[in-house]
Amino acid sequence: MMTVRTLARLCVAGGVIGAAGGLVTAFVPAAVGADRFSYPYTPGWFVVAQTIFLVSHVLVLAGVLGVLRAGVAGRGRLAAWGGAVSVAGLVILSLCEVAAMFLLHASMSSGTAGALNAGYGLAALLTGTGPVLLGSAVARAGAWHGWRRWILLACGVQLLAAIPAIAGPFLAGRLALTVWATLYIALGVAPSRPAAIVPARTAPALIDQELP
């Protein structure tokens, strides 16, 4: 089983990959029209981009699992539900990235593109709501201090607040997702310092979470 420190490092990698991919997608010169589902990429580069985002989401999921393994959210229902919804959201988001690879030549106005965009919407809602619940449990447990206490909650709140931007103009949506990925870099860094006071009942696994 992976340690908290390993899961945290994977989360940092996922955030870096996602943020870099978001910036490239936001500013790369468009190779196809905005009416194509693969915009701004050609079909071949679109598959590459989707693969990169898929890897990013899987690695970010490691960060959520790291929070659960560390025990910093406590063991109440809020933590359990928050963890389950967070995992479900990221899994659905990853599946959407895979499904998108089959729409290389689709139009944005096609029925299949509309259905997949609905799937992305559901994934965003869950991926925002889950960290709000789990992050609230972390904040309440008090095992992390300072900005670390609030970082997972911020990941969820930012994504929920960004949903209108994601559904709106292309550039605004990509930049919003870049900020979201950057927050997960911070989540991965969070276990790099020990908590000042760790309630034994809430954080049984914190002993292995310090990075060298």
C-alpha positions in Angstrom: 0.0 0.0 0.0 1.3 3.5 -0.9 2.3 5.8 1.9 0.9 9.2 2.4 4.2 10.8 1.2 4.0 8.8 -2.1 0.4 9.7 -2.7 1.2 13.4 -2.0 4.1 13.3 -4.5 1.7 11.8 -7.1 -0.8 14.6 -6.4 1.9 17.2 -7.0 2.8 15.6 -10.3 -0.9 15.5 -11.3 -1.3 19.1 -10.5 1.7 20.2 -12.4 0.7 18.1 -15.5 -2.8 19.4 -15.3 -1.8 23.1 -14.9 0.8 22.8 -17.8 -1.8 21.1 -20.0 -4.4 23.7 -19.2 -2.1 26.6 -20.1 -1.0 25.0 -23.4 -4.6 24.3 -24.3 -5.6 27.8 -23.5 -2.9 29.5 -25.6 -1.9 27.1 -28.4 -2.8 28.4 -31.9 -6.0 26.7 -33.0 -5.6 24.1 -35.7 -9.3 23.5 -36.2 -12.5 25.5 -36.1 -14.2 26.3 -32.8 -17.1 24.1 -33.9 -15.0 21.0 -33.7 -15.0 18.9 -30.5 -11.2 18.6 -30.7 -10.7 22.4 -30.7 -8.0 23.7 -30.6 -6.2 20.5 -31.5 -6.0 18.4 -34.6 -7.5 14.9 -33.9 -4.0 13.4 -33.3 -2.9 16.1 -30.9 -6.3 16.0 -29.2 -5.7 12.3 -28.2 -2.3 13.4 -26.8 -4.0 16.2 -24.8 -6.7 13.9 -23.5 -4.2 11.3 -22.4 -2.3 14.0 -20.5 -5.4 15.2 -18.7 -6.4 11.6 -17.9 -3.0 11.0 -16.3 -3.4 14.3 -14.4 -6.8 13.3 -13.0 -5.6 9.9 -11.9 -2.6 11.4 -10.1 -4.8 14.1 -8.4 -7.0 11.2 -7.2 -4.0 9.9 -5.4 -4.0 13.2 -3.4 -7.5 12.6 -2.2 -6.7 9.1 -1.3 -3.7 10.5 0.6 -5.9 12.8 2.7 -8.1 9.8 3.6 -5.1 7.6 4.4 -3.5 10.3 6.6 -6.6 10.5 8.7 -6.6 14.3 8.8 -10.3 14.4 8.0 -11.3 12.3 11.0 -13.5 9.3 10.7 -17.0 10.8 10.7 -19.7 10.7 8.1 -18.6 14.0 6.6 -15.2 12.6 5.8 -16.7 9.3 4.5 -19.2 11.0 2.2 -16.6 13.6 1.1 -14.1 11.0 0.2 -16.6 8.9 -1.7 -18.0 11.8 -3.7 -14.5 13.1 -4.5 -13.4 9.7 -5.7 -16.5 9.3 -7.8 -16.1 12.7 -9.4 -12.5 12.1 -10.4 -13.3 8.6 -11.7 -16.2 10.0 -13.8 -14.0 12.8 -15.0 -11.3 10.3 -16.1 -13.8 8.2 -17.9 -15.0 11.3 -19.8 -11.5 12.0 -20.9 -11.3 8.5 -22.3 -14.7 8.8 -24.0 -13.6 12.1 -25.6 -10.9 10.3 -27.5 -13.6 8.7 -29.6 -15.0 12.0 -30.7 -12.0 13.1 -32.7 -14.0 14.3 -35.7 -17.3 15.2 -33.9 -19.0 18.5 -34.1 -19.7 20.5 -30.9 -23.3 20.5 -31.9 -23.6 16.7 -32.2 -25.7 14.7 -29.8 -22.7 12.6 -28.7 -20.7 15.7 -27.9 -23.7 17.1 -25.9 -24.0 13.9 -23.9 -20.3 13.9 -23.1 -20.4 17.5 -22.1 -23.2 16.6 -19.7 -21.0 13.9 -18.3 -18.3 16.5 -17.8 -20.8 18.7 -16.0 -21.7 15.9 -13.6 -18.0 15.1 -13.0 -17.3 18.8 -12.2 -20.2 19.0 -9.8 -19.1 15.9 -7.9 -15.4 16.8 -8.1 -16.2 20.2 -6.5 -18.8 18.9 -4.0 -16.6 16.1 -2.7 -13.6 18.2 -1.7 -16.0 20.7 -0.1 -17.3 18.0 2.2 -14.0 16.3 2.8 -12.2 19.6 3.1 -14.8 20.7 5.7 -14.0 17.6 7.7 -10.3 18.4 7.5 -10.8 21.9 8.7 -13.0 20.7 11.6 -10.6 17.9 12.6 -7.8 20.5 13.1 -4.9 18.1 12.4 -3.5 20.4 9.7 -2.9 24.1 10.5 -2.5 27.3 8.6 -3.3 27.2 4.9 -3.1 23.4 4.9 -6.2 23.3 7.0 -8.2 24.9 4.2 -6.5 23.8 1.0 -8.8 20.9 0.1 -11.9 22.9 0.9 -10.5 25.6 -1.5 -10.0 23.0 -4.2 -13.8 22.2 -4.1 -15.0 25.8 -3.7 -12.9 27.0 -6.6 -14.2 24.3 -9.0 -17.8 24.9 -8.1 -17.4 28.6 -8.5 -15.6 28.0 -11.8 -18.4 25.9 -13.4 -20.0 28.9 -15.2 -16.5 29.9 -16.6 -15.9 26.3 -17.7 -19.2 26.2 -19.5 -18.5 29.7 -21.0 -15.8 31.2 -23.2 -13.0 28.7 -24.0 -10.1 30.7 -22.6 -11.8 31.5 -19.3 -12.7 27.8 -18.9 -9.2 26.6 -19.5 -7.7 29.2 -17.2 -10.2 28.2 -14.4 -9.2 24.6 -14.8 -5.5 25.6 -14.7 -6.1 27.3 -11.3 -7.9 24.2 -10.1 -5.0 22.0 -11.0 -2.6 24.4 -9.3 -4.5 24.1 -6.1 -3.9 20.3 -6.1 -0.2 21.0 -6.3 -0.6 22.8 -3.0 -2.7 19.9 -1.6 0.2 17.5 -2.5 2.7 19.8 -0.8 0.5 20.1 2.4 1.8 16.9 4.0 5.4 18.1 3.7 5.3 19.7 7.2 4.1 17.9 10.3 1.0 19.2 12.1 1.8 21.2 15.2 -0.8 19.3 17.2 -2.3 16.1 16.0 -5.3 14.7 17.8 -4.7 11.0 18.0 -8.3 10.1 17.2 -8.2 11.9 13.9 -4.8 11.3 12.4 -3.4 7.8 13.1 -1.3 7.7 9.9 0.3 11.1 10.0 3.6 9.7 11.2 4.5 8.6 7.6 3.3 11.7 5.9 6.4 13.9 6.3 8.5 14.3 3.2 12.2 14.3 3.5 
